[in-house]
Each structure stands twice: as C-alpha cells, then as structure tokens.
Amino acid sequence: MEISLPSKREKSSFAARIIKKGNLLSKILYCGLVIPISSLPFRVLYWLTDFVNILAYYVVGYRKKIVRQNLKNSFPERSRSTHQIFGNGHR
C-alpha cells in the first residue's frame, strides 16, 4: 500500500471547501493560523511547541498535581527529584 501526499491542487481545493462551508470563526482560524503554521520548517515548529509547553505548564499550570501524582504512582521506585525532572517537562 503506497501513501502519497496531496498535491497543491488537492490542498487548495480542501482549503476552498473549508472557506465555503465553515462559519466565520473556522475561516479565521484556518486562514490565520493553520495555513501559516503548516508552512513553517520543523525546527521552528519544535521551538513553537516548546514555547507552548512552557506557557501551558508554568503560566496556566494545567494539571500539575495530576501529572506528579501519576508519576509517583507509576514509578514508585524512582526518587522525588526524578519525578520532578520528568514532571516539569525537561528532556
């Protein structure tokens, strides 16, 4: 089974269908975010995801306690400092 990437014509027709059918918010999100982000090189995408990770973990603080508890339950033999390293998202 061979997997092929869509051609530029197929991509543009997909974008045209989104713009025709969707509401205003989906048009803004697709044309304003998805298309520009999808054209970025992988290195820039990795930097962007690292930045979003920092925002989500430190600024928003989404599920910090749950992550730490899951690490503690999953790896009881590991030290607390190891749990903190993995729980903070450091590589």
C-alpha positions as CSV (number, residue, x, y, z in Angstrom):
1,M,0.0,0.0,0.0
2,E,1.5,3.3,-1.1
3,I,0.9,6.5,0.7
4,S,1.1,9.7,-1.3
5,L,1.0,13.3,-0.2
6,P,-1.8,15.5,-1.6
7,S,-0.9,17.7,-4.4
8,K,-1.0,21.5,-4.3
9,R,-4.3,21.4,-6.2
10,E,-5.8,19.0,-3.7
11,K,-4.7,21.2,-0.8
12,S,-6.1,24.3,-2.3
13,S,-9.4,22.6,-3.0
14,F,-9.5,21.4,0.6
15,A,-8.9,25.0,1.8
16,A,-11.6,26.2,-0.6
17,R,-14.1,23.7,0.8
18,I,-13.3,24.9,4.4
19,I,-13.8,28.5,3.5
20,K,-17.1,27.9,1.6
21,K,-18.7,25.7,4.2
22,G,-17.4,26.9,7.5
23,N,-18.5,29.7,9.7
24,L,-16.5,32.9,10.2
25,L,-14.5,31.6,13.1
26,S,-13.4,28.5,11.3
27,K,-12.3,30.6,8.4
28,I,-10.3,32.9,10.5
29,L,-8.6,30.0,12.4
30,Y,-7.9,28.1,9.2
31,C,-6.6,31.0,7.2
32,G,-5.0,32.9,10.0
33,L,-3.4,30.0,12.0
34,V,-3.4,26.6,10.3
35,I,-2.0,27.6,6.9
36,P,0.8,29.8,8.2
37,I,1.8,27.3,10.9
38,S,1.8,24.4,8.4
39,S,4.3,26.2,6.2
40,L,6.9,26.6,8.9
41,P,10.0,24.4,9.0
42,F,10.2,21.6,11.5
43,R,12.9,23.4,13.6
44,V,10.6,26.4,14.1
45,L,7.7,24.1,14.9
46,Y,9.7,22.5,17.6
47,W,10.6,25.9,19.1
48,L,6.9,26.8,18.9
49,T,5.8,23.7,20.7
50,D,8.5,24.2,23.4
51,F,7.2,27.7,24.0
52,V,3.6,26.5,24.2
53,N,4.7,23.8,26.6
54,I,6.3,26.4,28.9
55,L,3.2,28.5,28.7
56,A,0.9,25.6,29.5
57,Y,2.9,24.3,32.4
58,Y,4.2,27.4,34.1
59,V,1.8,30.1,33.3
60,V,-1.5,28.2,33.0
61,G,-0.4,25.3,35.3
62,Y,-2.7,22.8,33.7
63,R,-2.9,19.5,35.7
64,K,0.4,19.8,37.5
65,K,-0.8,17.9,40.6
66,I,-2.3,15.1,38.4
67,V,1.0,14.7,36.4
68,R,3.0,14.5,39.6
69,Q,0.6,12.0,41.2
70,N,0.6,9.8,38.1
71,L,4.4,9.8,38.0
72,K,4.5,8.9,41.7
73,N,2.0,6.0,41.2
74,S,3.6,4.7,38.0
75,F,7.3,4.8,39.2
76,P,7.3,4.4,43.0
77,E,11.0,3.2,42.9
78,R,12.2,6.5,41.4
79,S,13.3,9.3,43.6
80,R,11.3,12.5,44.1
81,S,13.9,14.5,42.1
82,T,13.5,12.2,39.1
83,H,9.7,12.7,39.3
84,Q,10.2,16.5,39.3
85,I,12.5,16.4,36.3
86,F,10.0,14.4,34.2
87,G,7.0,16.2,35.6
88,N,8.5,19.6,34.6
89,G,8.8,18.5,31.0
90,H,12.6,18.7,30.9
91,R,14.3,16.4,28.4
